[in-house]
Amino acid sequence: MSAIENVSYDTLIPNNVGLSSDRRVLKALEKWHPGYINWWNELIPQKFQRSPVYLRTAVSVDPKGWAKFDYVKMPEYRWGVLLAPQVEGRKIPCGEHAGEPAWQEVPGEYRALMRRLIVIQGDTEPASVEQQKHLALTAPSLYDMRNLFQINVEEGRHLWAMVYLLHKYFGADGRDEADDLLRRSSGSEEAPRMLGAFNEATPDWLSFFMFTYFTDRDGKMQLESLAQSGFDPLSRTCRFMLTEEAHHMFVGETGVGRIIERTCEAMKAAGIDDPYDIERIRKLGVIDLPTIQKKLNLHYTLSLDLFGQEVSTNAANAFNAGIKGRYMETRIDDDHKLNHATYRVAGLENGHIVYRDVPALTAINMRLRDDYSKDAAGGVGRWNKIIEKAGIKFEMKLPHEAFNRKIGVFANQQFDIDGKLVDGATYDRGLKDWLPTHADGEYIQSLMKPNYEAGQYASWIAAPKVSIDNKPGDFEYVKLHMT
């Protein structure tokens, strides 16, 4: 294994970037470290901080054997700085610098734009941990609790990844930005997180699974775009983060799938064929399919807003500069400069949705969002196969892109779930069928009782098909210290 693939543990911060010989950055990160640990200790309830959790930890960046599993108490988890191996002779893949050697330092003219992209990405990482801080108290199983904590510690590591770049390449400005990443807090009135979806509460486990499926998928798309960056350290950082991010979306997809499976099982056992017989279905102690669809509608539309305006000069500037590419940039068959290309974008004219071709360079966000929607549709299709297999007539669907939007051309417009502009009264009547109501939330909360017995699962969720690290079904994924 090459040196760059090995992770060094000879400093406080595990890394494969040679921190032991980079005293300036090591000292800065060691100074930042206590604030991070304080943030973590204040966030996670103490009884879980003292509990050994069966977690994976990165020991290399070789995709074939990068992680090891073992019990660790979360405050003792070794958060580190890990970059994917450097690709020799790598070229900038897009923009006006396409074909030039990738940068190892930040070009002065792109410094502010690059720093902002890194800060926005970094800000999402601790935000999601903050949003999920109470969920362990109502975990449906030790398996699910362990997955929550695995995601939490890895989001913490992703914060470290961005903080390293800020300290290493942006001097005093970068140090200030790194401090601010711990100053802001999800949902805070004084210093909220930078993106709206990361200030929303995650009140229950269905919300958590929807978040990790839909919102972490936005993270995947953004990381894939940043992995195309002409700034090589950022590209390498994001390439390794994607290795960890895949598990987060897996937790989301299988979590929702297991809830759907359990609901279908309970309906069949009770002889209920109508998925809209909600009162009878809820008496079975499971979450009805229409309510799951409403949660889908909410989290999908919140995630669409994360892509920003459909037509954006900021996105065009980032692409043109070569500091952020498109999804799978190197697989796209065009000139990677987009000087004369166009892209189809939705707009609103006289109350009707119209599509027009705009310069592709300004539609970078729209293209990424379209790629996201195609990617998100895959899991929805797999959820529908579970319902179909159970013989129940119900189909999960992604809502129209115009529904429930707060950012972009459809922001604050009264579109229904199918993309039809409706009057206020129709919209208000429809909302109870399109988005979760307070009553839905209260019902789901009534199910959120902790289940801490190894191998046991709450009544509203099925057991997983596959265990972690090939462990037996009754494996104790978290050794709880409940005092």
C-alpha positions in Angstrom: 0.0 0.0 0.0 1.4 3.4 -0.9 2.1 6.1 1.7 -0.8 8.2 0.4 -3.2 5.3 1.0 -2.1 4.7 4.6 -3.5 6.8 7.4 -1.0 8.0 9.9 -1.9 8.0 13.6 1.2 9.7 14.8 -0.5 13.0 15.5 -3.7 13.9 17.4 -5.5 14.1 14.0 -5.2 10.9 11.9 -4.3 11.9 8.4 -2.7 11.0 5.1 -1.6 14.5 4.2 1.7 14.6 6.1 0.5 16.7 9.0 3.5 15.6 11.2 5.7 17.6 8.9 3.3 20.5 8.3 3.7 22.2 11.8 1.7 25.3 10.9 -1.4 23.5 9.9 -1.1 20.8 12.6 -0.8 23.5 15.2 -3.9 25.3 13.8 -5.9 22.1 13.7 -4.9 21.1 17.3 -6.0 24.5 18.4 -9.4 24.0 16.7 -9.8 20.4 18.1 -11.0 21.3 21.6 -13.8 23.4 20.3 -14.9 20.5 18.1 -14.9 18.1 21.0 -16.9 20.5 23.1 -19.4 20.8 20.3 -19.7 17.0 20.0 -19.9 16.5 23.8 -22.7 19.1 24.2 -24.6 17.6 21.3 -24.9 13.9 21.9 -26.8 12.8 25.1 -24.2 11.6 27.7 -25.4 8.1 28.1 -24.6 7.4 24.5 -21.2 9.1 24.7 -20.2 6.5 27.3 -21.5 3.6 25.3 -19.2 1.5 23.0 -20.6 1.6 19.4 -19.6 -0.9 16.7 -18.3 1.7 14.2 -16.2 1.6 11.1 -13.1 3.8 11.0 -11.0 4.7 8.0 -7.6 3.1 8.1 -6.7 3.8 4.5 -8.1 5.4 1.3 -7.8 2.2 -0.7 -11.4 1.5 -1.9 -10.8 -2.2 -1.4 -10.0 -2.1 2.3 -10.3 1.4 3.6 -12.2 0.7 6.9 -12.1 -1.5 10.0 -14.9 -2.2 12.4 -14.6 -2.2 16.2 -16.3 -0.9 19.3 -15.4 2.7 20.2 -16.9 5.4 22.5 -17.8 8.2 20.2 -15.8 11.0 21.9 -12.8 8.7 21.4 -13.5 8.3 17.7 -10.4 9.3 15.7 -11.7 12.0 13.3 -9.1 12.5 10.6 -8.1 14.3 7.4 -8.2 11.9 4.5 -7.7 12.7 0.8 -8.1 10.2 -2.0 -4.8 9.3 -3.8 -3.4 11.9 -6.1 -3.9 11.1 -9.8 -0.6 11.7 -11.5 -0.9 14.2 -14.4 -4.5 15.1 -13.6 -6.0 17.9 -15.8 -8.7 20.4 -15.1 -11.8 18.8 -16.6 -14.0 21.8 -17.4 -14.3 25.5 -17.9 -11.9 28.0 -19.5 -8.9 26.1 -18.0 -9.9 22.7 -19.3 -6.9 20.6 -20.2 -4.5 22.6 -18.0 -2.7 20.8 -15.1 -4.8 20.7 -11.9 -4.0 23.3 -9.3 -2.2 22.3 -6.1 -2.7 25.8 -4.7 -5.7 28.1 -4.9 -5.4 30.6 -7.8 -5.6 34.1 -6.3 -8.4 35.2 -8.7 -10.7 32.3 -7.5 -9.8 32.5 -3.8 -13.1 34.0 -2.6 -15.4 31.8 -4.7 -13.4 28.7 -3.7 -13.6 29.5 0.0 -17.3 30.1 -0.2 -18.0 26.7 -1.8 -15.9 25.0 0.8 -17.6 26.8 3.7 -21.1 26.0 2.4 -20.2 22.3 2.0 -18.5 22.3 5.4 -21.6 24.0 7.1 -23.9 21.2 6.1 -21.8 18.5 7.8 -22.2 19.5 11.5 -25.7 20.8 10.7 -27.1 17.3 10.0 -25.6 16.0 13.3 -27.3 18.9 15.1 -30.6 18.1 13.5 -30.4 14.4 14.5 -29.1 14.9 18.1 -32.3 13.5 19.9 -33.0 10.5 17.7 -31.0 7.9 19.7 -33.5 8.4 22.5 -36.2 6.8 20.3 -34.1 4.3 18.3 -36.2 1.4 16.9 -33.3 -0.9 17.4 -29.6 -1.1 18.3 -28.9 -1.7 14.6 -30.5 1.6 13.7 -28.9 3.5 16.5 -25.5 2.3 15.4 -26.3 3.5 11.8 -27.3 6.9 13.2 -24.0 7.2 15.1 -22.0 6.0 12.1 -23.5 8.7 10.0 -23.0 11.3 12.8 -19.2 10.5 13.2 -18.7 10.5 9.5 -20.4 13.8 9.0 -18.1 15.0 11.8 -15.2 13.7 9.8 -16.5 15.5 6.7 -16.4 18.7 8.7 -12.8 18.0 9.5 -12.1 17.6 5.8 -13.3 21.0 5.0 -11.7 22.6 8.0 -8.3 21.2 6.9 -8.7 22.9 3.5 -9.6 26.2 5.1 -6.6 26.1 7.5 -4.2 24.8 4.9 -5.0 27.0 1.9 -6.9 30.2 3.2 -4.8 31.6 6.0 -6.4 33.9 8.6 -9.7 34.0 6.6 -9.8 30.2 6.6 -9.2 30.0 10.4 -12.1 32.5 11.0 -14.4 30.5 8.7 -13.5 27.3 10.5 -14.3 28.8 13.8 -17.7 30.0 12.4 -18.5 26.4 11.4 -18.8 25.7 15.1 -20.5 29.0 16.0 -23.5 28.5 13.7 -26.1 26.0 14.8 -29.1 24.3 13.1 -32.3 26.1 13.8 -30.6 28.9 15.7 -32.3 32.3 15.4 -29.0 34.2 16.0 -26.7 32.1 13.9 -28.5 29.5 11.8 -26.9 27.2 9.3 -26.4 28.6 5.8 -28.9 26.4 3.9 -32.6 26.2 4.7 -33.0 22.4 4.7 -30.3 22.2 7.4 -32.3 24.4 9.8 -35.4 22.0 9.7 -36.0 19.7 12.6 -35.6 15.9 12.3 -38.3 14.9 14.7 -38.6 11.2 14.1 -37.0 8.2 12.4 -39.1 8.3 9.3 -37.8 11.9 8.8 -34.3 10.7 9.4 -34.5 8.0 6.8 -36.1 10.5 4.3 -33.3 13.0 5.1 -30.5 10.5 4.6 -32.1 9.3 1.3 -33.0 12.7 -0.2 -30.9 15.4 1.5 -27.7 13.3 1.7 -28.2 12.6 -2.0 -28.0 16.3 -2.6 -24.7 16.0 -0.7 -23.6 13.3 -3.1 -24.4 15.4 -6.1 -22.5 18.4 -4.7 -19.5 16.3 -3.7 -19.5 14.7 -7.2 -19.4 18.2 -8.7 -16.7 19.4 -6.3 -14.7 16.2 -7.0 -14.4 17.5 -10.6 -12.7 20.7 -9.2 -9.5 21.9 -10.9 -8.3 22.5 -7.3 -6.8 19.1 -6.7 -6.9 19.0 -2.8 -10.6 19.7 -2.9 -11.2 17.1 -5.6 -9.3 14.4 -3.6 -11.1 15.4 -0.4 -14.5 15.0 -2.0 -13.7 11.8 -3.8 -13.0 10.1 -0.5 -16.0 11.7 1.2 -18.2 10.0 -1.5 -16.9 6.6 -0.3 -18.5 7.3 3.1 -21.6 9.1 1.8 -22.8 6.0 0.0 -23.6 4.3 3.3 -25.7 7.3 4.4 -28.0 7.0 1.4 -28.1 3.2 1.9 -29.4 3.8 5.5 -32.1 6.1 4.1 -33.2 3.9 1.3 -33.3 0.7 3.3 -34.8 2.5 6.3 -37.8 3.7 4.3 -38.0 0.4 2.6 -38.2 -1.5 5.9 -41.0 0.8 7.2 -42.9 0.2 4.0 -42.3 -3.5 4.2 -43.6 -3.7 7.8 -46.7 -1.6 7.0 -47.5 -3.9 4.1 -47.0 -7.0 6.3 -49.3 -5.6 9.0 -52.0 -4.7 6.4 -52.0 -8.1 4.8 -52.1 -9.9 8.2 -55.1 -7.8 9.2 -56.8 -8.3 5.8 -56.7 -4.6 4.9 -56.4 -3.9 1.2 -57.2 -0.2 1.1 -54.0 1.8 1.8 -56.3 4.9 2.6 -58.0 3.1 5.5 -55.7 5.1 7.7 -57.6 4.8 11.0 -57.5 1.0 10.9 -53.9 0.8 9.6 -52.7 3.1 12.4 -54.4 0.9 15.0 -51.9 -1.8 13.9 -49.0 0.4 15.2 -47.4 1.0 11.7 -47.1 4.1 9.5 -49.6 4.2 6.7 -48.4 4.6 3.1 -50.1 7.9 2.4 -48.2 9.5 5.3 -44.9 8.0 4.1 -45.7 9.6 0.7 -46.3 13.0 2.4 -42.9 12.8 4.2 -41.4 11.9 0.8 -43.0 15.1 -0.7 -41.6 17.2 2.1 -38.0 16.0 2.1 -37.8 15.8 -1.7 -38.9 19.4 -2.2 -36.7 20.7 0.6 -33.8 19.0 -1.1 -34.6 20.5 -4.5 -34.3 23.9 -2.9 -30.7 23.1 -2.0 -29.7 23.3 -5.6 -30.4 27.1 -5.7 -31.7 29.1 -8.6 -32.3 27.2 -11.9 -30.4 29.9 -13.8 -27.3 31.1 -11.9 -24.4 33.3 -12.7 -22.6 32.1 -9.6 -22.8 28.5 -10.8 -21.7 29.6 -14.3 -18.7 31.4 -12.8 -17.7 28.3 -10.7 -17.9 26.0 -13.8 -16.2 28.5 -16.1 -13.4 28.9 -13.5 -12.9 25.1 -13.3 -13.5 25.0 -9.6 -16.8 23.0 -9.7 -17.9 20.7 -12.5 -21.1 18.9 -13.4 -22.1 15.5 -12.1 -19.8 12.9 -13.7 -18.2 15.6 -15.8 -15.6 13.4 -17.4 -18.4 11.0 -18.8 -20.2 13.8 -20.6 -19.7 13.9 -24.3 -19.2 17.6 -25.1 -16.5 20.3 -25.1 -16.7 20.8 -21.3 -16.7 24.6 -21.9 -20.3 25.2 -22.8 -19.6 28.4 -24.7 -22.4 27.7 -27.3 -24.5 24.9 -25.6 -28.0 25.3 -24.3 -30.1 23.5 -21.7 -33.8 23.2 -21.1 -35.1 25.0 -18.1 -38.6 25.4 -16.6 -40.1 28.8 -16.1 -43.5 30.5 -15.3 -45.4 32.6 -17.7 -49.0 33.8 -17.2 -49.6 31.1 -14.7 -48.3 28.3 -16.9 -45.2 26.3 -16.7 -43.1 26.7 -19.9 -39.8 25.3 -20.9 -37.1 27.2 -22.8 -33.6 26.7 -23.8 -31.1 28.9 -22.0 -27.3 29.0 -22.2 -26.1 25.8 -20.6 -23.4 27.6 -18.7 -26.0 29.5 -16.6 -28.1 26.3 -16.2 -25.5 24.3 -14.3 -27.7 24.1 -11.2 -30.7 22.9 -13.2 -28.7 20.2 -14.9 -27.4 19.0 -11.5 -30.9 19.0 -10.1 -32.2 17.0 -13.0 -29.4 14.5 -12.4 -30.4 14.4 -8.8 -34.1 13.7 -9.6 -33.2 10.8 -11.9 -30.9 9.4 -9.2 -33.6 9.8 -6.5 -36.2 8.1 -8.6 -34.3 4.8 -8.4 -35.0 4.2 -4.8 -38.6 5.2 -5.1 -39.0 2.5 -7.7 -37.5 0.0 -5.4 -39.9 1.0 -2.6 -42.7 0.5 -5.1 -41.5 -3.0 -5.7 -42.0 -3.8 -2.0 -45.6 -2.5 -2.2 -46.3 -4.4 -5.4 -44.9 -7.6 -4.1 -47.3 -7.3 -1.1 -50.2 -7.0 -3.6 -51.2 -3.5 -2.4 -52.4 -1.0 -4.9 -50.3 2.1 -4.0 -47.5 3.8 -5.8 -44.9 6.2 -4.3 -44.1 9.2 -6.6 -41.8 12.1 -6.6 -43.9 15.3 -6.6 -43.7 17.8 -9.5 -40.7 20.2 -9.3 -43.0 23.2 -8.9 -44.6 21.9 -5.7 -43.7 23.4 -2.2 -40.8 25.4 -3.4 -39.1 28.2 -1.5 -36.2 28.9 -3.9 -36.2 29.3 -7.7 -38.8 30.2 -10.3 -41.6 28.4 -8.5 -40.8 29.8 -5.1 -43.9 30.5 -2.9 -46.3 29.7 -5.8 -49.5 27.6 -5.2 -48.8 24.5 -7.3 -50.4 21.2 -6.5 -48.5 17.9 -6.3 -48.9 17.4 -10.0 -47.6 20.8 -11.0 -50.9 22.5 -11.6 -51.3 26.1 -10.4 -54.4 26.3 -8.2 -56.2 29.0 -6.2 -55.5 29.6 -2.5 -58.6 27.7 -1.2 -57.8 24.6 -3.3 -54.2 24.7 -2.2 -55.0 25.0 1.4 -57.5 22.1 1.2 -54.9 20.0 -0.6 -52.0 20.6 1.8 -53.3 18.1 4.3 -53.1 15.4 1.6 -49.7 16.5 0.3 -47.6 17.4 3.3 -47.4 15.9 6.8 -50.0 17.5 9.2 -49.5 18.1 12.9 -51.8 15.1 13.5 -49.5 13.0 11.3 -46.5 14.2 13.3 -48.2 13.4 16.6 -49.1 9.9 15.4 -45.6 9.2 14.3 -44.2 10.5 17.5 -46.5 8.1 19.4 -44.7 5.3 17.8 -41.2 6.6 18.6 -40.5 4.4 21.7 -36.9 3.1 22.1 -36.2 -0.5 21.5 -32.8 -1.3 23.0 -32.9 -5.2 23.0 -30.3 -6.7 20.7 -31.9 -8.3 17.7 -35.3 -6.7 18.4 -37.1 -4.1 16.3 -40.0 -1.6 16.9 -43.4 -2.6 15.7 -43.4 -0.1 12.8 -40.1 -1.2 11.0 -38.9 -4.6 9.6 -35.6 -6.1 10.4 -32.8 -5.4 7.8 -32.1 -8.0 5.2 -28.3 -7.6 5.6 -26.4 -7.2 8.9 -23.3 -5.0 9.4 -19.9 -6.6 8.9 -21.6 -10.0 8.6 -22.7 -10.0 12.3 -25.5 -12.3 13.5 -29.0 -11.0 13.8 -28.8 -10.6 17.6 -25.5 -8.8 17.6 -25.2 -6.0 20.2 -24.3 -3.0 17.9 -24.3 -0.6 20.8 -23.4 -1.6 24.4 -25.5 0.9 26.2 -24.5 2.5 29.5 -27.9 3.7 30.6 -27.0 5.4 33.8 
